[in-house]
Amino acid sequence: MRAASAVFIATASAAVYGCLSSWLGAWQALPLALAAFALLALGSVRYDRAQPVALTLGRESLAAWGRAGILLAQGRIAGCAHWGDRLLVLVLKPEEGRSHTLLVPADTVPPAVFRELAVRARRRAGA
């Protein structure tokens, strides 16, 4: 995903430069294209850092933790979608506040953990 994001950022920045250089000239379009590159790159880094790196399974709840040990989402499983043993989409409903959607690709956790999480999610979401 990081490689795809890098290709997207480079393509979008080149598109900004290509569009603006015909109107403003090559030298005036360059700072705007670099600004677009910087904004997209910073957004990509921010998104990457916000991804959960650890899951904690409780009897009634699930918690997702970030890189710095920050709790990103916690709550009971209120809904799920299981797509072909490749992706698990969980809806976590905390005690208070809005629900959070958590995407769990199958290749990010061991197969046994993915199966256990899918079974728990289907049971909790159906209850």
C-alpha positions in Angstrom: 0.0 0.0 0.0 2.9 2.4 0.7 4.3 1.8 -2.8 0.8 2.4 -4.3 0.5 5.6 -2.3 3.9 6.8 -3.5 3.0 6.2 -7.1 -0.3 8.0 -6.6 1.4 11.0 -4.9 3.9 11.3 -7.7 1.2 11.0 -10.4 -1.0 13.5 -8.8 1.9 16.0 -8.3 2.9 15.6 -12.0 -0.7 16.1 -13.0 -0.9 19.4 -11.0 2.3 20.5 -12.6 1.1 19.5 -16.1 -2.1 21.4 -15.7 -0.8 24.5 -14.1 2.4 24.9 -16.2 0.3 25.5 -19.4 -1.5 28.4 -17.7 1.1 29.9 -15.4 4.4 28.8 -16.9 6.9 26.1 -15.8 8.6 28.1 -13.0 5.4 29.4 -11.4 3.7 26.0 -11.5 6.6 24.2 -9.8 6.0 25.6 -6.2 2.3 24.7 -6.5 3.1 21.1 -7.6 5.6 20.8 -4.8 3.0 22.0 -2.3 0.5 19.4 -3.7 3.3 16.8 -3.3 4.0 17.9 0.3 0.3 17.9 1.3 -0.3 14.4 -0.2 2.8 13.0 1.4 2.0 14.4 4.8 -1.5 13.0 4.6 -0.2 9.6 3.6 2.3 9.6 6.5 -0.5 10.7 8.9 -2.8 7.9 7.6 0.0 5.3 7.9 0.7 6.3 11.5 -2.9 6.1 12.5 -3.2 2.5 11.6 -3.6 0.0 14.4 -0.6 -2.3 15.1 -2.0 -4.4 17.9 -5.4 -5.9 18.8 -6.5 -7.0 22.2 -9.4 -9.5 22.4 -11.5 -9.4 25.5 -14.5 -11.5 26.4 -17.0 -8.9 25.3 -14.8 -6.3 23.6 -12.0 -5.6 21.2 -9.3 -2.9 21.4 -7.0 -1.6 18.7 -3.7 0.0 19.7 -1.5 2.4 17.7 2.2 2.6 17.3 2.8 4.8 20.3 0.6 2.6 22.6 -2.4 4.9 22.1 -5.8 3.3 22.2 -7.4 4.0 18.8 -10.7 2.1 19.1 -12.4 0.0 21.8 -15.8 -1.4 22.2 -18.0 -4.4 21.6 -18.4 -5.8 18.1 -21.7 -4.5 16.8 -21.4 -5.6 13.2 -19.1 -7.4 10.8 -18.5 -8.4 7.2 -16.2 -11.3 6.2 -15.0 -11.1 2.7 -13.6 -14.4 1.3 -11.0 -15.1 4.0 -9.1 -12.0 2.9 -10.7 -9.1 4.8 -12.7 -8.7 8.0 -14.6 -5.5 8.5 -15.6 -4.9 12.1 -17.8 -2.2 13.6 -16.9 -1.4 17.2 -19.4 0.3 19.4 -18.0 1.9 22.6 -20.0 2.5 25.7 -20.4 6.1 24.7 -19.7 8.0 21.5 -19.8 7.0 17.9 -18.8 3.6 16.4 -15.5 2.9 14.8 -14.9 0.7 11.7 -11.9 -1.5 11.8 -10.4 -3.3 8.7 -8.4 -6.4 9.4 -6.7 -7.8 6.3 -6.0 -11.6 6.6 -2.3 -11.2 6.0 -1.8 -8.8 9.0 -2.5 -11.4 11.7 -1.7 -15.2 12.0 -4.4 -17.4 10.3 -5.5 -18.9 13.6 -6.1 -15.4 15.1 -7.9 -14.3 11.9 -10.3 -17.3 12.2 -10.9 -16.7 15.9 -11.6 -13.1 15.3 -14.0 -13.9 12.4 -15.9 -16.4 14.5 -16.2 -14.0 17.5 -17.3 -11.2 15.2 -20.0 -13.3 13.6 -21.3 -14.4 16.9 -21.2 -11.0 18.5 -22.7 -9.2 15.5 -25.5 -11.7 15.3 -26.4 -11.4 19.0 
